[in-house]
Amino acid sequence: MAKNPCGKMRKRDQPYEVWQNVVPVFGCPPGSWTWKVLKKWQIDDRKPFARWFCEVTTPMVPDGELGDVYVTDITSVARKVAG
């Protein structure tokens, strides 16, 4: 089995990838939501319930909030801007 290259936790200022919304999310304009991917739980992001551990910043939580997010919830509304 292949080793997960993004399986180790990273610090908030050194994420594996950074994603930003390109469509409005909960009434917020494009570019206002940012997901910093700090850990990927599996190698294949196309699995139905694939998760990333992220720091998410939004207009409602400008200091960021940590937690697991389904990959499809991010990729369906955002594009990768770094990483």
DSSP file (Angstrom, degrees, kcal/mol; ACC not computed):
  #  RESIDUE AA STRUCTURE BP1 BP2  ACC     N-H-->O    O-->H-N    N-H-->O    O-->H-N    TCO  KAPPA ALPHA  PHI   PSI    X-CA   Y-CA   Z-CA
    1    1 A M              0   0    0      0, 0.0     2,-0.1     0, 0.0     0, 0.0   0.000 360.0 360.0 360.0 138.6    0.0    0.0    0.0
    2    2 A A        -     0   0    0      1,-0.1     2,-0.3     3,-0.0    41,-0.1  -0.376 360.0-112.6 -73.4 149.1    1.3    3.5   -0.9
    3    3 A K        -     0   0    0     -2,-0.1    -1,-0.1     1,-0.1     3,-0.0  -0.610  27.9-115.5 -82.8 141.3    2.2    5.9    1.8
    4    4 A N    >   -     0   0    0     -2,-0.3     3,-1.4     1,-0.2     4,-0.2  -0.671  21.4-161.6 -77.7 112.1    0.0    9.0    2.2
    5    5 A P  T 3  S+     0   0    0      0, 0.0     3,-0.2     0, 0.0    -1,-0.2   0.677  91.7  43.6 -70.8 -15.3    2.3   12.0    1.4
    6    6 A C  T 3  S+     0   0    0      1,-0.1    34,-2.7    34,-0.1     4,-0.1   0.018  82.6 107.0-113.9  26.0   -0.1   14.4    3.1
    7    7 A G    <   +     0   0    0     -3,-1.4     2,-0.3    32,-0.2    -1,-0.1   0.595  57.4  84.0 -84.8 -12.1   -0.8   12.3    6.2
    8    8 A K  S    S-     0   0    0     -3,-0.2     2,-0.2    -4,-0.2    32,-0.1  -0.737  86.4-109.1 -94.2 142.1    1.2   14.3    8.7
    9    9 A M        -     0   0    0     -2,-0.3     2,-0.3    30,-0.1    30,-0.2  -0.443  35.3-158.5 -67.7 135.5   -0.3   17.3   10.5
   10   10 A R        -     0   0    0     28,-1.6     2,-0.1    -2,-0.2     6,-0.1  -0.758  22.3 -99.9-110.3 161.4    1.1   20.6    9.4
   11   11 A K    >   -     0   0    0     -2,-0.3     3,-1.9     3,-0.2    -1,-0.1  -0.369  37.8-106.9 -74.3 160.0    1.1   24.0   11.1
   12   12 A R  T 3  S+     0   0    0      1,-0.3    -1,-0.1     2,-0.1    43,-0.1   0.801 120.0  51.1 -59.7 -31.0   -1.5   26.6   10.1
   13   13 A D  T 3  S+     0   0    0      1,-0.2    -1,-0.3    23,-0.0    -2,-0.0   0.396 111.0  49.8 -90.4   4.9    1.0   28.7    8.4
   14   14 A Q  S <  S+     0   0    0     -3,-1.9    -1,-0.2    22,-0.0    -3,-0.2  -0.372  76.3 168.4-135.2  56.7    2.4   25.7    6.3
   15   15 A P        -     0   0    0      0, 0.0    23,-0.2     0, 0.0     3,-0.1  -0.255  41.5-129.4 -71.9 159.0   -0.6   24.0    4.7
   16   16 A Y  S    S-     0   0    0     21,-2.8     2,-0.3     1,-0.2    22,-0.1   0.908  90.5  -1.1 -68.0 -43.5   -0.4   21.4    2.0
   17   17 A E  E     -A   37   0A   0     20,-0.7    20,-2.7     2,-0.0     2,-0.4  -0.964  61.4-146.3-144.9 157.5   -3.0   23.3   -0.1
   18   18 A V  E     -AB  36  82A   0     64,-2.4    63,-3.0    -2,-0.3    64,-1.4  -0.999  17.7-172.3-128.9 131.1   -5.1   26.4    0.1
   19   19 A W  E     -AB  35  80A   0     16,-2.6    16,-2.6    -2,-0.4     2,-0.3  -0.935   3.7-167.6-122.5 144.5   -8.6   26.6   -1.5
   20   20 A Q  E     -AB  34  79A   0     59,-2.2    59,-2.4    -2,-0.3    14,-0.2  -0.984  30.3-104.1-131.4 146.2  -10.9   29.6   -2.0
   21   21 A N  E     - B   0  78A   0     12,-1.5    10,-1.8    -2,-0.3    57,-0.3  -0.384  24.6-174.0 -68.6 142.8  -14.5   29.7   -3.0
   22   22 A V  S    S+     0   0    0     55,-2.8    56,-0.2     8,-0.2    -1,-0.1   0.419  73.7  48.5-112.0  -6.5  -15.4   30.7   -6.5
   23   23 A V  S    S-     0   0    0     54,-1.1     8,-0.2     6,-0.1     5,-0.1  -0.903 104.9 -81.5-126.0 157.4  -19.1   30.7   -6.1
   24   24 A P        -     0   0    0      0, 0.0     2,-0.5     0, 0.0    -2,-0.1  -0.355  41.4-158.9 -59.9 137.5  -21.1   32.4   -3.2
   25   25 A V  B >  S-E   28   0B   0      3,-1.5     3,-2.1     1,-0.1    -4,-0.0  -0.982  72.8 -20.4-121.5 118.4  -21.3   30.2   -0.1
   26   26 A F  T 3  S-     0   0    0     -2,-0.5    -1,-0.1     1,-0.3     0, 0.0   0.863 129.2 -51.1  50.1  41.2  -24.1   30.9    2.4
   27   27 A G  T 3  S+     0   0    0      1,-0.3    -1,-0.3    -3,-0.0     0, 0.0   0.442 109.4 127.7  81.4  -0.6  -24.5   34.4    0.8
   28   28 A C  B <   -E   25   0B   0     -3,-2.1    -3,-1.5     1,-0.1    -1,-0.3  -0.704  62.4-109.9 -90.0 141.9  -20.9   35.3    1.1
   29   29 A P    >   -     0   0    0      0, 0.0     3,-1.6     0, 0.0     4,-0.2  -0.169  44.1 -77.6 -69.3 161.6  -19.1   36.5   -2.1
   30   30 A P  T 3  S+     0   0    0      0, 0.0    -8,-0.2     0, 0.0    48,-0.1  -0.267 117.7  27.6 -55.7 142.5  -16.5   34.5   -4.0
   31   31 A G  T 3  S+     0   0    0    -10,-1.8    -9,-0.1    -8,-0.2    47,-0.0   0.414  91.9 101.2  85.9  -1.3  -13.0   34.6   -2.3
   32   32 A S  S <  S+     0   0    0     -3,-1.6     2,-0.4    -4,-0.1   -10,-0.1   0.634  70.7  64.5 -92.6 -14.2  -14.4   35.1    1.2
   33   33 A W        -     0   0    0     -4,-0.2   -12,-1.5    25,-0.1     2,-0.4  -0.920  63.8-174.7-109.2 135.7  -14.0   31.5    2.3
   34   34 A T  E     -AC  20  57A   0     23,-2.3    23,-2.4    -2,-0.4     2,-0.5  -0.997   9.5-164.4-132.3 131.0  -10.5   29.9    2.6
   35   35 A W  E     -AC  19  56A   0    -16,-2.6   -16,-2.6    -2,-0.4     2,-0.6  -0.969   3.5-164.0-113.6 119.9   -9.7   26.3    3.4
   36   36 A K  E     -AC  18  55A   0     19,-2.5    19,-2.0    -2,-0.5     2,-0.7  -0.927  18.3-139.6-102.5 116.5   -6.1   25.5    4.5
   37   37 A V  E     +AC  17  54A   0    -20,-2.7   -21,-2.8    -2,-0.6   -20,-0.7  -0.666  30.0 168.2 -82.0 114.0   -5.5   21.8    4.2
   38   38 A L  E     +     0   0A   0     15,-2.9   -28,-1.6    -2,-0.7     2,-0.3   0.627  67.1   5.3-100.8 -18.7   -3.4   20.7    7.2
   39   39 A K  E     - C   0  53A   0     14,-1.3    14,-3.0   -30,-0.2     2,-0.5  -0.935  57.5-146.9-163.7 141.4   -3.9   16.9    6.8
   40   40 A K  E     - C   0  52A   0    -34,-2.7    12,-0.2    -2,-0.3   -34,-0.1  -0.966   9.9-154.0-111.8 128.3   -5.4   14.5    4.3
   41   41 A W  S    S+     0   0    0     10,-1.7     2,-0.3    -2,-0.5    11,-0.1   0.659  75.6  19.5 -77.6 -16.3   -6.8   11.3    5.9
   42   42 A Q  S    S-     0   0    0      9,-0.4   -36,-0.1     1,-0.1     3,-0.0  -0.946  70.2-122.3-147.7 165.9   -6.5    9.2    2.8
   43   43 A I  S    S+     0   0    0     -2,-0.3     2,-0.9     1,-0.2    -1,-0.1   0.907  96.8  65.3 -76.9 -43.6   -4.5    9.1   -0.5
   44   44 A D    >   -     0   0    0      1,-0.2     3,-1.1     2,-0.0    -1,-0.2  -0.721  58.1-175.5 -89.9 104.9   -7.5    9.0   -2.9
   45   45 A D  T 3  S+     0   0    0     -2,-0.9     5,-0.2     1,-0.2    -1,-0.2   0.540  76.9  72.3 -75.2  -6.2   -9.5   12.2   -2.6
   46   46 A R  T 3   +     0   0    0      3,-0.1    -1,-0.2    25,-0.1    -2,-0.0   0.496  67.7 116.2 -88.4  -3.0  -12.2   10.8   -5.0
   47   47 A K  S X  S-     0   0    0     -3,-1.1     3,-1.6     1,-0.1    24,-0.1  -0.339  79.9-112.5 -63.0 149.2  -13.6    8.4   -2.4
   48   48 A P  T 3  S+     0   0    0      0, 0.0    24,-0.2     0, 0.0    -1,-0.1   0.832 112.4  27.5 -56.5 -37.3  -17.2    9.2   -1.5
   49   49 A F  T 3  S+     0   0    0     22,-0.1    -3,-0.1    21,-0.1    -2,-0.1  -0.085  82.7 154.3-119.0  35.4  -16.5   10.3    2.1
   50   50 A A    <   -     0   0    0     -3,-1.6    21,-2.4    -5,-0.2    22,-0.4  -0.371  25.9-159.5 -62.8 140.8  -12.9   11.5    1.8
   51   51 A R  E     - D   0  70A   0     19,-0.2   -10,-1.7    20,-0.1    -9,-0.4  -0.921  16.0-162.2-128.0 150.9  -12.0   14.1    4.4
   52   52 A W  E     -CD  40  69A   0     17,-2.4    17,-2.6    -2,-0.3     2,-0.6  -0.968  22.6-130.2-123.0 144.9   -9.4   16.8    5.0
   53   53 A F  E     +CD  39  68A   0    -14,-3.0   -15,-2.9    -2,-0.4   -14,-1.3  -0.877  45.9 173.0 -92.2 121.5   -8.4   18.4    8.3
   54   54 A C  E     -CD  37  67A   0     13,-2.8    13,-2.0    -2,-0.6     2,-0.6  -0.855  44.0-131.8-131.6 158.2   -8.6   22.1    7.6
   55   55 A E  E     -CD  36  66A   0    -19,-2.0   -19,-2.5    -2,-0.3     2,-0.5  -0.980  35.7-162.7-102.3 121.2   -8.4   25.6    9.0
   56   56 A V  E     -CD  35  65A   0      9,-2.9     9,-1.5    -2,-0.6     2,-0.4  -0.922   8.6-169.2-112.2 124.7  -11.4   27.4    7.6
   57   57 A T  E     +C   34   0A   0    -23,-2.4   -23,-2.3    -2,-0.5    -2,-0.0  -0.942  15.8 160.1-113.4 136.7  -11.7   31.2    7.6
   58   58 A T        -     0   0    0      3,-1.2     6,-0.2    -2,-0.4     3,-0.2  -0.867  56.6 -95.8-141.2 170.4  -15.0   32.9    6.7
   59   59 A P  S    S+     0   0    0      0, 0.0   -26,-0.1     0, 0.0    -1,-0.0   0.814 127.8  49.8 -60.9 -27.7  -16.5   36.3    7.2
   60   60 A M  S    S+     0   0    0      1,-0.3    -3,-0.0     2,-0.1     0, 0.0   0.786 124.0  28.3 -80.7 -27.4  -18.3   34.8   10.2
   61   61 A V    >   +     0   0    0     -3,-0.2     3,-1.5     1,-0.1    -3,-1.2  -0.648  69.3 167.0-131.4  74.0  -15.1   33.2   11.7
   62   62 A P  T 3  S+     0   0    0      0, 0.0    -1,-0.1     0, 0.0     3,-0.1   0.726  76.0  56.4 -67.0 -21.6  -12.3   35.5   10.5
   63   63 A D  T 3  S-     0   0    0      1,-0.2    -6,-0.1    -7,-0.0    -2,-0.0   0.551 114.5-115.2 -85.6  -7.2   -9.7   34.0   12.9
   64   64 A G    <   -     0   0    0     -3,-1.5     2,-0.3    -6,-0.2    -7,-0.2   0.107  19.5-126.9  92.1 155.3  -10.4   30.5   11.5
   65   65 A E  E     -D   56   0A   0     -9,-1.5    -9,-2.9    -4,-0.1     2,-0.3  -0.997  17.2-134.7-140.5 138.8  -11.8   27.3   12.8
   66   66 A L  E     +D   55   0A   0     -2,-0.3     2,-0.3   -11,-0.2   -11,-0.2  -0.727  44.7 106.8 -98.0 143.1  -10.3   23.8   12.7
   67   67 A G  E     -D   54   0A   0    -13,-2.0   -13,-2.8    -2,-0.3     2,-0.2  -0.922  64.0 -67.6 169.1 170.6  -12.0   20.6   11.8
   68   68 A D  E     -D   53   0A   0     -2,-0.3     2,-0.4   -15,-0.2   -15,-0.2  -0.575  43.5-172.8 -78.9 141.0  -12.7   17.8    9.3
   69   69 A V  E     -D   52   0A   0    -17,-2.6   -17,-2.4    -2,-0.2     2,-0.2  -0.998  28.9-112.8-134.8 137.0  -14.3   18.8    6.0
   70   70 A Y  E >>  -D   51   0A   0     -2,-0.4     4,-1.0   -19,-0.2     3,-0.7  -0.502  25.3-132.0 -66.1 136.3  -15.6   16.4    3.2
   71   71 A V  H >> S+     0   0    0    -21,-2.4     4,-2.9     1,-0.3     3,-0.7   0.882 105.6  56.0 -58.8 -41.0  -13.4   16.9    0.1
   72   72 A T  H 3> S+     0   0    0    -22,-0.4     4,-1.4     1,-0.2    -1,-0.3   0.810  99.8  60.0 -65.0 -28.6  -16.5   17.2   -2.1
   73   73 A D  H <4 S+     0   0    0     -3,-0.7    -1,-0.2     2,-0.2     4,-0.2   0.834 114.5  36.4 -66.4 -30.7  -17.9   20.1    0.0
   74   74 A I  H XX S+     0   0    0     -4,-1.0     3,-1.6    -3,-0.7     4,-1.5   0.934 116.8  48.3 -84.1 -53.8  -14.7   22.1   -0.8
   75   75 A T  H 3< S+     0   0    0     -4,-2.9    -3,-0.2     1,-0.3    -2,-0.2   0.702 103.5  62.7 -66.1 -19.3  -14.1   21.1   -4.4
   76   76 A S  T 3< S+     0   0    0     -4,-1.4    -1,-0.3    -5,-0.3    -2,-0.1   0.692 121.2  20.0 -77.9 -17.4  -17.7   21.7   -5.5
   77   77 A V  T <4 S+     0   0    0     -3,-1.6   -55,-2.8    -4,-0.2   -54,-1.1   0.411 119.5  56.2-128.0  -1.2  -17.5   25.4   -4.6
   78   78 A A  E  <  -B   21   0A   0     -4,-1.5     2,-0.3   -57,-0.3   -57,-0.2  -0.812  57.3-143.4-134.5 168.0  -13.7   26.3   -4.6
   79   79 A R  E     -B   20   0A   0    -59,-2.4   -59,-2.2    -2,-0.3     2,-0.4  -0.954  33.9-103.1-129.4 152.8  -10.5   26.2   -6.5
   80   80 A K  E     +B   19   0A   0     -2,-0.3   -61,-0.3   -61,-0.2     3,-0.1  -0.605  35.7 173.6 -76.9 128.5   -7.0   25.6   -5.4
   81   81 A V  E     +     0   0A   0    -63,-3.0     2,-0.3    -2,-0.4   -62,-0.2   0.535  65.9  16.3-111.3 -12.4   -5.0   28.8   -5.1
   82   82 A A  E      B   18   0A   0    -64,-1.4   -64,-2.4     1,-0.0    -1,-0.3  -0.985 360.0 360.0-157.1 151.2   -1.8   27.4   -3.5
   83   83 A G              0   0    0     -2,-0.3    -1,-0.0   -66,-0.2    -3,-0.0   0.433 360.0 360.0 102.5 360.0    0.0   24.1   -3.0
